[in-house]
Amino acid sequence: MRVAIVTESFPPDVNGVAHCTLETARHLVRRGHEPLVVAPAAAQDPAAGRTPPCPVVRVPSLPLPGYPQVRVALPGRRLAAALVAHRPDLVHLASPFVLGVRGMAAASRLGVPAVAVYQTDLGRYARTYLGAGTGAAWRRLRAVHTAADRTLAPSTAAARELAEHGVPRVRLWPRGVDSMRFHPARRDEVLRSSLAAGREVLVGYIGRLAPEKEVGLLREAAWLPGVRTVVIGDGPSAPGLRAALPETRFLGRRTGDELARLFASLDVFVHTGPYETFGQTVQEAMASGVPVVAPAAGGPLDLVTHGRTGLLVPPGDATAVRDAVQVLAGNPELRAAYGAAARAAVADRTWEAVGDRLLAHYEDVLGQREAVAA
């Protein structure tokens, strides 16, 4: 099968869309298919990342105002020319909004079916960064997803939101996790002790540092006796967070096996963002055998079983975050039980298994197109 993946982001960018697209391309190659990726030009030299598993066509882009790490594709003919040259059987639209809209139009002109993957709550992003534009963002999202043969949502909350906005033909497709890399055996007591700096419990957030992540909700937990909080990641909110969380240690961006050791060396993982369509770092913490505190909203509702693998708290409530951390900090047996249950819950959610589910969606869409043509 020849698949054109049109994505709004691709490595060396570091975000959920880029990572999921990379894993999708890898799986297609492993299964003997022929993917092509079309993505905006990266903020840094693409050679800074790993060698991609398939050909990648870069289109000109500009940085998003207020968030230069995010690139927005510029109009041009490169995408359409790439699709014509690749002759795809199917077009995969990863979090379509700018480049993806043009990818959908090109697929329609070529008479090729398209699968659109909903991954980013762009309506809330518009409100967060622009102070307005939620309605316009959803009109654009609704148009591209309605034109697609199928929309794949990463969680039940995301699927419900899409349905409420009038998007048809929605199916579930979750995200995978590298359960060999993110593993309890990666726990490093020497690393943990150096980060805890004499405190009994190490609590961490790992992810992008951006306004919609609401990492400042750690502020009350950071003052709990015996608790050391660490933040791992980078983004436009980093300077303000460093000032707002003086008791928290900031480690910057980490990747690969080093990141896996940091995950596994935490005693509690706290995710604060209430707008996640899935919550990949929550799943990576669970695979690492770490109990999770997360908001009872969006993707974490599918991942965290309250009172079994972690604790769900009201979104945007710093006191609730503090209280949940305090419960886990004071009970090492409970942390161990939640961590073991968390690992068991996600260990089989490999990228291979999730990739095969994606291929089943592809085959279903192609079969429906063939039936209509017949």
DRENMAR-363527 format. One record per residue (C-alpha): residue number from 1; y, z, x; residue in three letters. Coordinates in nm, 2 decimals. Each point is the difference from the previous one (the first is absolute). Layout:
<atoms>
num;py;pz;px;residu
NUM;Y;Z;X;ALA
...
</atoms>
This chain:
<atoms>
num;py;pz;px;residu
1;0.00;0.00;0.00;MET
2;0.35;-0.09;0.13;ARG
3;0.25;0.28;-0.09;VAL
4;0.37;0.00;0.05;ALA
5;0.14;0.35;0.02;ILE
6;0.37;0.01;-0.07;VAL
7;0.13;0.35;0.09;THR
8;0.34;0.17;0.01;GLU
9;-0.11;0.19;0.32;SER
10;-0.25;-0.04;0.28;PHE
11;-0.07;0.18;0.33;PRO
12;0.17;0.09;0.23;PRO
13;0.18;0.15;-0.30;ASP
14;-0.14;0.34;-0.09;VAL
15;-0.03;0.06;-0.37;ASN
16;-0.27;-0.01;-0.28;GLY
17;0.06;-0.37;-0.08;VAL
18;-0.04;-0.11;0.36;ALA
19;-0.31;0.21;0.06;HIS
20;-0.17;-0.11;-0.32;CYS
21;0.07;-0.36;0.07;THR
22;-0.14;0.02;0.35;LEU
23;-0.32;0.17;-0.12;GLU
24;-0.03;-0.27;-0.27;THR
25;0.03;-0.28;0.25;ALA
26;-0.26;0.17;0.23;ARG
27;-0.25;0.03;-0.28;HIS
28;0.04;-0.36;-0.11;LEU
29;-0.07;-0.11;0.36;VAL
30;-0.30;0.24;0.02;ARG
31;-0.15;-0.16;-0.31;ARG
32;0.04;-0.35;0.13;GLY
33;0.31;-0.10;-0.19;HIS
34;0.31;-0.17;0.13;GLU
35;0.32;0.19;-0.06;PRO
36;0.36;-0.09;0.09;LEU
37;0.28;0.26;0.00;VAL
38;0.36;-0.10;-0.09;VAL
39;0.24;0.29;0.07;ALA
40;0.37;0.06;0.09;PRO
41;0.09;0.00;0.36;ALA
42;-0.05;0.35;0.14;ALA
43;0.28;0.23;0.11;ALA
44;-0.17;0.02;0.34;GLN
45;-0.21;-0.25;0.20;ASP
46;-0.32;-0.06;-0.19;PRO
47;-0.18;0.00;0.34;ALA
48;0.08;0.38;0.01;ALA
49;-0.28;0.05;-0.26;GLY
50;-0.37;-0.09;0.02;ARG
51;-0.12;-0.35;0.00;THR
52;-0.02;-0.11;-0.36;PRO
53;-0.34;-0.09;-0.14;PRO
54;0.12;-0.34;-0.13;CYS
55;0.29;-0.24;0.03;PRO
56;0.34;0.14;-0.10;VAL
57;0.30;-0.20;-0.11;VAL
58;0.33;0.18;0.04;ARG
59;0.30;-0.09;-0.22;VAL
60;0.37;0.08;0.09;PRO
61;0.11;0.35;-0.13;SER
62;0.29;0.24;0.00;LEU
63;-0.01;0.39;0.01;PRO
64;0.04;0.18;-0.33;LEU
65;0.34;0.17;-0.02;PRO
66;-0.04;0.37;0.06;GLY
67;-0.36;-0.04;0.12;TYR
68;-0.01;-0.24;0.29;PRO
69;-0.38;0.05;0.06;GLN
70;-0.06;-0.19;-0.32;VAL
71;0.04;-0.38;0.02;ARG
72;0.09;-0.23;-0.28;VAL
73;-0.11;-0.36;0.02;ALA
74;0.27;-0.27;-0.02;LEU
75;-0.04;-0.32;-0.20;PRO
76;-0.15;-0.30;0.17;GLY
77;-0.28;-0.25;0.00;ARG
78;-0.24;0.16;0.25;ARG
79;-0.20;0.19;-0.26;LEU
80;-0.07;-0.31;-0.22;ALA
81;-0.08;-0.21;0.30;ALA
82;-0.25;0.27;0.12;ALA
83;-0.17;0.01;-0.33;LEU
84;-0.03;-0.38;-0.03;VAL
85;-0.14;-0.02;0.36;ALA
86;-0.25;0.29;-0.06;HIS
87;-0.13;-0.15;-0.34;ARG
88;-0.09;0.34;-0.14;PRO
89;-0.26;0.06;-0.27;ASP
90;0.20;0.31;-0.10;LEU
91;0.34;0.16;0.08;VAL
92;0.01;0.38;0.05;HIS
93;0.35;0.15;-0.06;LEU
94;0.04;0.33;0.17;ALA
95;0.27;0.22;-0.17;SER
96;0.19;-0.32;-0.11;PRO
97;0.37;0.03;-0.05;PHE
98;0.19;-0.25;0.22;VAL
99;-0.24;-0.21;0.21;LEU
100;-0.27;0.07;-0.26;GLY
101;0.21;-0.15;-0.28;VAL
102;0.02;-0.32;0.21;ARG
103;-0.37;0.02;0.08;GLY
104;-0.07;0.02;-0.38;MET
105;0.21;-0.31;-0.06;ALA
106;-0.17;-0.19;0.28;ALA
107;-0.34;0.09;-0.14;ALA
108;0.10;-0.12;-0.34;SER
109;0.11;-0.33;0.14;ARG
110;-0.32;-0.04;0.18;LEU
111;-0.21;0.10;-0.30;GLY
112;-0.16;0.28;0.20;VAL
113;-0.09;0.34;-0.17;PRO
114;0.19;0.31;0.12;ALA
115;-0.09;0.36;0.02;VAL
116;0.30;0.24;0.02;ALA
117;-0.04;0.34;0.16;VAL
118;0.24;0.27;-0.14;TYR
119;0.07;0.24;0.28;GLN
120;0.36;0.12;0.00;THR
121;0.21;0.15;-0.28;ASP
122;0.29;-0.22;0.07;LEU
123;0.18;0.11;-0.32;GLY
124;0.04;0.35;0.14;ARG
125;0.08;-0.13;0.35;TYR
126;0.29;-0.19;-0.16;ALA
127;0.13;0.31;-0.16;ARG
128;-0.05;0.20;0.33;THR
129;0.17;-0.24;0.23;TYR
130;0.24;-0.19;-0.22;LEU
131;0.07;0.26;-0.27;GLY
132;-0.07;-0.27;-0.27;ALA
133;-0.21;-0.31;-0.05;GLY
134;-0.32;0.16;-0.15;THR
135;0.00;-0.24;-0.30;GLY
136;0.06;-0.30;0.22;ALA
137;-0.27;0.09;0.24;ALA
138;-0.25;0.04;-0.29;TRP
139;0.10;-0.33;-0.15;ARG
140;-0.08;-0.17;0.33;ARG
141;-0.32;0.19;0.04;LEU
142;-0.11;-0.07;-0.36;ARG
143;0.07;-0.38;0.05;ALA
144;-0.21;-0.03;0.32;VAL
145;-0.29;0.21;-0.12;HIS
146;-0.01;-0.16;-0.34;THR
147;-0.02;-0.34;0.17;ALA
148;-0.30;0.11;0.21;ALA
149;-0.35;-0.04;-0.12;ASP
150;-0.07;0.37;0.06;ARG
151;0.20;0.30;0.12;THR
152;-0.18;0.27;0.20;LEU
153;0.13;0.36;-0.03;ALA
154;-0.10;0.26;0.26;PRO
155;-0.02;0.30;-0.24;SER
156;-0.02;0.08;-0.37;THR
157;0.36;0.12;0.00;ALA
158;0.12;-0.34;0.14;ALA
159;-0.22;-0.19;-0.24;ALA
160;0.15;0.19;-0.29;ARG
161;0.35;-0.06;0.12;GLU
162;-0.06;-0.37;0.03;LEU
163;-0.14;-0.01;-0.35;ALA
164;0.30;0.19;-0.13;GLU
165;0.23;-0.27;0.15;HIS
166;-0.19;-0.28;-0.17;GLY
167;-0.21;-0.12;0.29;VAL
168;-0.33;-0.16;-0.12;PRO
169;-0.34;-0.03;0.16;ARG
170;0.01;0.31;0.21;VAL
171;-0.30;0.13;0.18;ARG
172;-0.06;0.29;0.24;LEU
173;-0.04;-0.06;0.38;TRP
174;0.04;0.32;0.21;PRO
175;0.06;0.02;0.37;ARG
176;-0.26;0.06;0.27;GLY
177;0.00;0.25;0.28;VAL
178;-0.15;-0.01;0.35;ASP
179;-0.22;0.30;-0.04;SER
180;-0.14;-0.03;0.36;MET
181;0.35;0.01;0.15;ARG
182;0.13;0.27;-0.24;PHE
183;-0.28;0.25;0.04;HIS
184;-0.02;0.39;0.02;PRO
185;-0.16;-0.04;0.35;ALA
186;0.34;-0.12;0.13;ARG
187;0.14;0.35;-0.04;ARG
188;0.14;0.11;0.34;ASP
189;0.05;0.38;0.02;GLU
190;0.21;-0.03;0.32;VAL
191;0.23;-0.25;-0.17;LEU
192;0.02;0.22;-0.31;ARG
193;0.08;0.31;0.20;SER
194;0.28;-0.17;0.19;SER
195;0.15;-0.12;-0.32;LEU
196;-0.04;0.33;-0.19;ALA
197;0.17;0.18;0.29;ALA
198;-0.14;0.34;-0.09;GLY
199;0.00;-0.04;-0.38;ARG
200;-0.33;0.04;-0.19;GLU
201;0.02;-0.31;-0.22;VAL
202;0.11;-0.36;0.08;LEU
203;0.15;-0.19;-0.30;VAL
204;0.10;-0.36;0.04;GLY
205;0.15;-0.31;-0.17;TYR
206;-0.09;-0.34;0.14;ILE
207;0.17;-0.32;-0.12;GLY
208;0.33;-0.18;-0.02;ARG
209;0.32;0.20;0.01;LEU
210;0.19;-0.16;-0.28;ALA
211;0.19;0.14;-0.31;PRO
212;-0.27;-0.08;-0.25;GLU
213;-0.25;0.21;0.20;LYS
214;0.20;0.32;-0.07;GLU
215;-0.12;0.16;0.32;VAL
216;0.28;0.26;-0.03;GLY
217;-0.23;0.17;-0.26;LEU
218;-0.17;0.17;0.30;LEU
219;0.31;0.22;0.06;ARG
220;-0.14;0.31;-0.17;GLU
221;-0.35;-0.03;0.13;ALA
222;0.14;-0.03;0.35;ALA
223;0.13;0.36;-0.02;TRP
224;-0.33;0.16;-0.10;LEU
225;-0.13;0.27;0.24;PRO
226;-0.27;-0.13;0.23;GLY
227;0.05;-0.37;-0.10;VAL
228;0.12;-0.27;0.23;ARG
229;0.10;-0.33;-0.16;THR
230;-0.01;-0.33;0.18;VAL
231;0.12;-0.35;-0.11;VAL
232;-0.15;-0.31;0.15;ILE
233;0.17;-0.33;-0.07;GLY
234;0.33;-0.18;0.03;ASP
235;0.25;-0.17;-0.23;GLY
236;0.36;0.01;-0.11;PRO
237;-0.01;0.36;-0.12;SER
238;-0.11;0.14;0.33;ALA
239;0.34;0.13;0.12;PRO
240;0.09;0.17;-0.32;GLY
241;-0.35;0.16;-0.03;LEU
242;0.02;0.14;0.35;ARG
243;0.32;0.17;-0.10;ALA
244;-0.13;0.12;-0.33;ALA
245;-0.33;0.13;0.14;LEU
246;0.09;0.20;0.31;PRO
247;-0.33;0.19;0.00;GLU
248;-0.21;-0.32;-0.01;THR
249;-0.12;-0.19;0.31;ARG
250;0.05;-0.38;-0.02;PHE
251;-0.24;-0.21;0.20;LEU
252;0.12;-0.35;-0.08;GLY
253;-0.23;-0.29;-0.07;ARG
254;-0.36;0.02;0.11;ARG
255;-0.29;-0.25;-0.04;THR
256;-0.36;-0.06;0.06;GLY
257;-0.24;0.27;0.13;ASP
258;0.30;0.22;0.08;GLU
259;0.10;-0.01;-0.36;LEU
260;-0.36;0.08;-0.11;ALA
261;-0.01;0.30;0.23;ARG
262;0.33;0.13;-0.15;LEU
263;-0.13;-0.04;-0.36;PHE
264;-0.33;0.18;0.08;ALA
265;0.18;0.28;0.19;SER
266;0.21;0.10;-0.30;LEU
267;-0.10;0.30;-0.22;ASP
268;0.19;-0.14;-0.31;VAL
269;0.14;-0.34;-0.07;PHE
270;0.31;-0.02;-0.22;VAL
271;0.11;-0.32;-0.17;HIS
272;0.33;0.03;-0.17;THR
273;0.09;-0.35;-0.14;GLY
274;-0.03;-0.03;-0.38;PRO
275;0.01;-0.38;-0.01;TYR
276;-0.32;-0.10;0.17;GLU
277;-0.20;-0.28;-0.17;THR
278;-0.30;0.12;0.20;PHE
279;0.06;0.25;0.29;GLY
280;-0.19;-0.13;0.31;GLN
281;0.09;0.30;0.22;THR
282;-0.14;0.23;-0.26;VAL
283;-0.33;-0.19;0.02;GLN
284;0.01;0.01;0.38;GLU
285;0.06;0.38;0.00;ALA
286;-0.29;0.04;-0.24;MET
287;-0.23;-0.21;0.23;ALA
288;0.11;0.23;0.28;SER
289;-0.14;0.30;-0.19;GLY
290;0.35;0.14;-0.07;VAL
291;0.10;0.16;-0.33;PRO
292;0.30;-0.17;-0.17;VAL
293;0.31;0.11;-0.19;VAL
294;0.15;-0.29;-0.19;ALA
295;0.22;-0.06;-0.30;PRO
296;-0.18;-0.04;-0.34;ALA
297;0.13;-0.36;-0.03;ALA
298;-0.10;-0.35;0.08;GLY
299;-0.28;-0.08;0.23;GLY
300;-0.09;0.35;0.11;PRO
301;-0.12;0.07;-0.35;LEU
302;-0.30;-0.22;0.07;ASP
303;-0.06;0.14;0.35;LEU
304;0.05;0.38;-0.02;VAL
305;-0.22;0.21;-0.23;THR
306;0.21;0.31;-0.07;HIS
307;-0.19;0.31;0.10;GLY
308;-0.27;-0.19;0.18;ARG
309;0.14;-0.23;0.27;THR
310;0.36;0.13;0.00;GLY
311;0.28;0.11;-0.22;LEU
312;0.23;-0.21;-0.22;LEU
313;0.36;0.13;-0.06;VAL
314;0.28;-0.11;-0.22;PRO
315;0.20;-0.29;0.16;PRO
316;0.32;0.09;0.18;GLY
317;-0.06;0.37;0.00;ASP
318;0.04;0.16;0.34;ALA
319;-0.10;0.34;-0.13;THR
320;-0.32;-0.13;-0.14;ALA
321;-0.08;-0.17;0.34;VAL
322;0.07;0.33;0.17;ARG
323;-0.22;0.20;-0.24;ASP
324;-0.29;-0.25;0.04;ALA
325;0.02;0.01;0.38;VAL
326;0.01;0.38;-0.02;GLN
327;-0.32;0.01;-0.20;VAL
328;-0.18;-0.22;0.25;LEU
329;0.15;0.17;0.30;ALA
330;-0.12;0.34;-0.10;GLY
331;-0.36;-0.11;-0.07;ASN
332;-0.19;-0.18;0.28;PRO
333;-0.32;-0.01;-0.20;GLU
334;0.18;-0.18;-0.28;LEU
335;0.14;-0.25;0.25;ARG
336;-0.34;-0.07;0.14;ALA
337;-0.15;-0.05;-0.34;ALA
338;0.28;-0.23;-0.11;TYR
339;-0.02;-0.19;0.32;GLY
340;-0.37;-0.06;-0.02;ALA
341;0.02;-0.11;-0.36;ALA
342;0.29;-0.23;0.09;ALA
343;-0.20;-0.17;0.28;ARG
344;-0.30;-0.05;-0.24;ALA
345;0.22;-0.15;-0.27;ALA
346;0.14;-0.28;0.22;VAL
347;-0.26;-0.06;0.28;ALA
348;-0.15;-0.30;-0.18;ASP
349;0.33;-0.17;-0.08;ARG
350;-0.01;-0.22;0.30;THR
351;0.20;-0.31;0.05;TRP
352;-0.32;-0.20;-0.01;GLU
353;-0.09;0.13;-0.35;ALA
354;0.35;-0.04;-0.13;VAL
355;0.02;-0.35;0.16;GLY
356;-0.32;-0.11;-0.18;ASP
357;0.15;0.12;-0.33;ARG
358;0.30;-0.23;0.08;LEU
359;-0.23;-0.29;0.05;LEU
360;-0.16;0.07;-0.33;ALA
361;0.35;-0.03;-0.16;HIS
362;0.05;-0.33;0.18;TYR
363;-0.33;-0.14;-0.12;GLU
364;0.08;0.11;-0.36;ASP
365;0.34;-0.17;0.00;VAL
366;-0.14;-0.32;0.15;LEU
367;-0.28;0.00;-0.25;GLY
368;0.25;0.04;-0.29;GLN
369;0.20;-0.29;0.14;ARG
370;-0.31;-0.22;0.02;GLU
371;-0.10;0.10;-0.36;ALA
372;0.34;-0.10;-0.13;VAL
373;0.00;-0.33;0.19;ALA
374;-0.35;-0.08;-0.13;ALA
</atoms>
